[in-house]
Amino acid sequence: MKISLFLALAMLVAVPALAGEIRGVVAASDLPLANERKIVIWVEGAPAGAVPAARPRLSQRDVRFAPDFLVVVAGQTVEMPNDDDIVHNVFSISPAKSFNLGLYLKGQSRSVTFDRPGPVDLFCKIHRHMNAKVYVVPNPFFAVTEPGQPYSIKGVPPGRYKLHVWHEHLAPLEKTVVVPGAGAISVPFALAELEK
């Protein structure tokens, strides 16, 4: 009895978890605004799982945000150090996350946990030209790409999902996809689909 239970457990451990891949290309367009920002592609309905432990950095340097675009998973914390020789005051009034970090000097840092999916616009109260965007996705099944470039989302559990495409200056788009237990499905997009 113990041996058969042990063998059954060993077989369960040896069987790899089922997961598929979603990949494709976002076809470019002549729309001038299309090249200003990255494209975010994410899966709706996939299990959220554990929030990534990594704490991305979005610093203030040379009186600008670096980087000026960042994608994080809901629940993830972003470090926002001041690497400038001047004071900054980072804030946002976006529906997905509203905050005001107050004034802080070079060498000081603040952090923000982004808990709701959606776009978050960041600004500095002192330097009006400073802006950045954090896009919060609901789970770790996402990709970031550029017009004309391929994307890949690996390790997606098999099932039927909505695949969302987001670009700052274009209309959001979604497609229904069925992810297999192994292998990849191809889901291409054209920026023209988002321009409508």
N, C-alpha and C positions, 0 to 999 in steps of 0.2 A: 504494500500500500504506500509506504513512504517513498519507495523507489519510483513508482509510477507517478506520484505527485511531483517528485523532483524532476522527472523527465518532462512532464507537462509544463512545469514552470520554466524549465530550460528552453523548451520549444517556443514559449511565448516571448522570452527574452531574445531569442535568436531571430524571430520574425521582425523585419524592419517595419517601422511605422509607415503607413500609407501616406504619400504626399505627392502632389503634382506641381507643375510649373506653368505659369501664365507668361507668355512672352509675345513680343510683337515690335512694331515700329510705329512711331507717330510721324506720319508723312508731313513734310514741311509745307509751308504756304507762303504766299507773297505778302501776307499781312504784316506791316512793319512792327506792330506791337507784339507780334508773336515771339519775337526773338529777345524780348526784354527780360523775361523770367523763365524759370524752369517749369516743367510740367510734372505734376504729381499724379500717380496712378495708384489707387488703393482698393482693397477688397472689403466690401461691406458684408457682414454676417459671419466672417471667420472668427474663431475663438480668439479672445484678446490675449489669453495666456499671461505670463509674467511681464511686468513693465521692464523694459531694458534698464539695467543698472547704470549704464554709461550716462554721464552728465555732460552733454555737449556744451561747448563754449561759444558765446556770442559776445565778443568784446567790443569795446569802444576804442578805436585806434585811428589816429590821423583825422579826428573829427568826423568819423563815420562808423558804421557798424561793420564788423568783420566776423563772419560773412553777413551779407545783407539778405540772405534767404536760407532758411533752415527748416527741415522737416523732422518732427518728433512724434513719438507715440503718446497717446493720452495717458497721463500719469507721470510722464517723464519730466525731470527737473533740468533746467538749463542754467548754467553759470554765466553771469554777465559781468565780467571784470572790467574795470576802467584802466586801460593801458595808455591813456593819454596824459599829457602834462597839465590838463585842465579838468575842471569839474564837469560832471554830466548828471542828468536826471532822466532816467529811462522810464517811459510810461506807455500804457495802452488803454484805449477805451473801447476795444473790440468786444462784440457780444460773446465770443468764445473765451476771452480772458481780459479782464480789466484790472490794472494795477498801476501803482506809482512807487518807484523805488527810492524817491527822494534824492537829494544831492549826495554824491560820493566822489572822493578824490582818487588820484592815481594810486594804484596798488590795492585799492579796496575792491570788493566784489559783492554782488548781490546775486540771489538765485530766485528763480520763478518756476513753480510747478504748473505745467499746462495740463489741466484735467478734462477739458471738453474739446471734442473735435471741431475743426474749422480754422479759417484764416485769422491770424492775429497780427495787426499792424503795430509796429514799435516806433516810437519817436523819442527825441530828447527835448525836454521843455526849454532848454537853454539854446540849443542849436537847431533851428527850425528845419534846416535842410537835411538833417539826419533822419533816415528812416530805414526800416528793415521789415521783413515779414517772416513769421513763424507759421508754418502750416501744421496743424495737429491732426494726425490720422488716428482712427480708433483701435488699430492693432498693428502688429509688426509686419503685416503682409502688404508692402507697398514698394514702389519704385519711383525714382526721380530721373527724369530724362530731359532732353532738349528736342526742339523740332528737327525732324529728319534722323533722329538717333533711335537705336533699339532700347527696349526695356525688358527686364526679367524679374518676375516675382517667384521665388523658389520656396519649396517646403509648405505649400498651401494644402491643408487637409482636403480630401476629396469631398465634393458637394456642389450644390448650386448656389451661386453668389451673384451679387451686383458688383460690377467692376466700374469704378468711378474715375473720371479724368478731370483734372482741375488745372486751369491756367489763370493767372491773375486778371488778364484782360479779355478772356473769352468766356462764353457760356459753359457751364458745367455739362458733362455728358456722362451717361451711364449705359452699360450693356450687361445683359444677363449672360453669365458664363457657367459652364459645367466643368469642374476641375476633376480630372481622372485620379485614380489612386496611384498611378505611376505615369511617367512621361510628361509631355508638355502639350499645351494647346496654344494655338496662335490666335491672338486677338489684335489685329492691326487697327490703328486709328488714323484719321486724316484731320488735320487742324481745321479743314473746311467744315467738318461736322460740328466743331465747337464755335465756329464763327457765326452760326445762324442766330 
